[in-house]
Amino acid sequence: MRHCHLASLVLLAAFIPLDAAPPPRIVAIGDVHGADVAFVSILQRAGLIDPQRRWTGGAAVFVQTGDFMDRGTGDRAIMDLLMALEAQATASGGRVQTLLGNHEIMNLLGENKDVAPEVFQSFADDRSESRREQGFQAEAKTSRGGSLDKAAWLVAHPPGFIEYHEALKPNAPYGKWLRSKPIVAEIEGTVFMHAGINPDFTTDSIDNINRRVRRELTEWDDGVRWLEQHDLVMPFSKLSEVVGAAQAELMRFEAKRKKNSVSDDDITAAKILLPLVNIGSSSLLSGEGPLWFRGYSTWTDEEGAGRIATLLRKYHVKRFVTAHTPQLPGHITTRFGGTLFLIDTGMLDGRFFPGGRPSALEIVGDTATPMYVERN
């Protein structure tokens, strides 16, 4: 009997890998919104960086769920830090997964209404005034709306404005880095993203959601490039100006079509410009899309429980971790039996998010633990 018991233990041990790796430590941080000092404080609190802002997380996985840009003043410092940490973490056997939020997308599309003046200034140099003058003269020369008010134009295009737009172009370092990022990632059974997957908007796989965003961004870039090449917009034109120019061209093509004078080149151009006119219904800007959807925060317990359960089954995951909607006064919210975490706790604080504070969600296996940095 004793020999049988011993044999059973030996047999059981044969099926237990002696070198089974423990579950990875995952740390997720939500909206930063230019709060670079607060961002550093929560990274240090989570043990991911040292006082010199270098990676100390070892094999940990750090996920930033987007909206590190806009409102605050530290956008450039935050991007520089994330880019540096990506390389340092990889070299240490860890990983930094940066995701795009709606504010990164807005900036890539030229919508900069939430960019702080200090952010523009961080891109300015000793040639900025010269570029502003050249930019004004160029736009005045091509303006279809009559003469431009120079004083108003200069207010709307502060020092660094032109350089900021250039820095976010597809082939510029920041623009290329941003466009390389997904909007959603599944890591060890958890879906991380900025807003949420609305099943009424899409039933796509995670890969296809990311592919759609990349395709729509590429279509936007292609359309803007065509307008620039035909001197219809400036390299620093805003989203509304780009859409207006595309609409005007499509109306011109339509008028030519009615006269049976449309050319093959016109048809090709119309196909390039159409995505710009329809950008509002794209997954990049639609309020029901994966970058803007607020249902995970606004659903009642009754309507949300079944929907989250369906999403968990569809994507074969344990939980969703999202941000986007501030959980004030600064507490990570857990919903639907621990299958959904809302981690935007208003890190920027102040007039934008009174009572907010830096936070992170640590996930190790099946245990999720919030952590905070208290305000002074």
Secondary structure as the mmCIF struct_conf table of DSSP 4:
data_model
#
loop_
_struct_conf.conf_type_id
_struct_conf.id
_struct_conf.beg_label_comp_id
_struct_conf.beg_label_asym_id
_struct_conf.beg_label_seq_id
_struct_conf.end_label_comp_id
_struct_conf.end_label_asym_id
_struct_conf.end_label_seq_id
HELX_RH_AL_P HELX_RH_AL_P1 ARG A 2 ALA A 14
TURN_TY1_P TURN_TY1_P1 PHE A 15 PHE A 15
BEND BEND1 ILE A 16 ILE A 16
TURN_TY1_P TURN_TY1_P2 LEU A 18 ASP A 19
HELX_LH_PP_P HELX_LH_PP_P1 ALA A 20 PRO A 24
STRN STRN1 ARG A 25 ILE A 29
TURN_TY1_P TURN_TY1_P3 HIS A 33 GLY A 34
HELX_RH_AL_P HELX_RH_AL_P2 ASP A 36 ARG A 45
TURN_TY1_P TURN_TY1_P4 ALA A 46 GLY A 47
BEND BEND2 LEU A 48 LEU A 48
STRN STRN2 ILE A 49 ILE A 49
TURN_TY1_P TURN_TY1_P5 PRO A 51 GLN A 52
STRN STRN3 TRP A 55 TRP A 55
TURN_TY1_P TURN_TY1_P6 GLY A 58 ALA A 59
STRN STRN4 VAL A 61 GLN A 64
BEND BEND3 GLY A 66 GLY A 66
BEND BEND4 MET A 69 THR A 73
HELX_RH_AL_P HELX_RH_AL_P3 ASP A 75 ALA A 91
TURN_TY1_P TURN_TY1_P7 SER A 92 GLY A 93
STRN STRN5 ARG A 95 THR A 98
HELX_RH_AL_P HELX_RH_AL_P4 ASN A 102 LEU A 108
TURN_TY1_P TURN_TY1_P8 LEU A 109 GLY A 110
TURN_TY1_P TURN_TY1_P9 LYS A 113 ASP A 114
HELX_RH_AL_P HELX_RH_AL_P5 PRO A 117 SER A 122
TURN_TY1_P TURN_TY1_P10 PHE A 123 PHE A 123
TURN_TY1_P TURN_TY1_P11 ASP A 126 ARG A 127
HELX_RH_AL_P HELX_RH_AL_P6 SER A 128 THR A 142
BEND BEND5 ARG A 144 GLY A 146
HELX_RH_AL_P HELX_RH_AL_P7 LYS A 150 ALA A 156
BEND BEND6 HIS A 157 HIS A 157
TURN_TY1_P TURN_TY1_P12 PRO A 159 GLY A 160
HELX_RH_AL_P HELX_RH_AL_P8 PHE A 161 ALA A 167
TURN_TY1_P TURN_TY1_P13 LEU A 168 LEU A 168
BEND BEND7 LYS A 169 LYS A 169
TURN_TY1_P TURN_TY1_P14 PRO A 170 ASN A 171
BEND BEND8 ALA A 172 ALA A 172
HELX_RH_AL_P HELX_RH_AL_P9 PRO A 173 ARG A 179
TURN_TY1_P TURN_TY1_P15 SER A 180 SER A 180
BEND BEND9 ILE A 183 ILE A 183
STRN STRN6 VAL A 184 ILE A 187
TURN_TY1_P TURN_TY1_P16 GLU A 188 GLY A 189
STRN STRN7 THR A 190 MET A 193
BEND BEND10 HIS A 194 ALA A 195
TURN_TY1_P TURN_TY1_P17 PRO A 199 PHE A 201
HELX_RH_AL_P HELX_RH_AL_P10 ILE A 206 GLN A 229
TURN_TY1_P TURN_TY1_P18 HIS A 230 ASP A 231
BEND BEND11 LEU A 232 VAL A 233
TURN_TY1_P TURN_TY1_P19 PRO A 235 PHE A 236
HELX_RH_AL_P HELX_RH_AL_P11 LEU A 239 LYS A 258
TURN_TY1_P TURN_TY1_P20 LYS A 259 ASN A 260
HELX_RH_AL_P HELX_RH_AL_P12 ASP A 264 VAL A 277
TURN_TY1_P TURN_TY1_P21 ASN A 278 ASN A 278
HELX_RH_3T_P HELX_RH_3T_P1 ILE A 279 SER A 281
BEND BEND12 SER A 282 SER A 282
TURN_TY1_P TURN_TY1_P22 SER A 283 LEU A 285
TURN_TY1_P TURN_TY1_P23 GLY A 287 GLU A 288
BEND BEND13 GLY A 289 GLY A 289
TURN_TY1_P TURN_TY1_P24 PRO A 290 TRP A 292
HELX_RH_AL_P HELX_RH_AL_P13 GLY A 295 THR A 298
BEND BEND14 TRP A 299 TRP A 299
HELX_RH_AL_P HELX_RH_AL_P14 ASP A 301 TYR A 315
TURN_TY1_P TURN_TY1_P25 HIS A 316 HIS A 316
BEND BEND15 LYS A 318 LYS A 318
STRN STRN8 ARG A 319 THR A 322
BEND BEND16 HIS A 324 THR A 325
TURN_TY1_P TURN_TY1_P26 LEU A 328 GLY A 330
STRN STRN9 THR A 333 ARG A 335
TURN_TY1_P TURN_TY1_P27 PHE A 336 THR A 339
STRN STRN10 LEU A 340 LEU A 342
TURN_TY1_P TURN_TY1_P28 MET A 347 LEU A 348
TURN_TY1_P TURN_TY1_P29 GLY A 350 PHE A 352
BEND BEND17 PHE A 353 PHE A 353
TURN_TY1_P TURN_TY1_P30 PRO A 354 GLY A 355
STRN STRN11 SER A 359 VAL A 364
TURN_TY1_P TURN_TY1_P31 GLY A 365 ASP A 366
STRN STRN12 THR A 367 TYR A 372
#
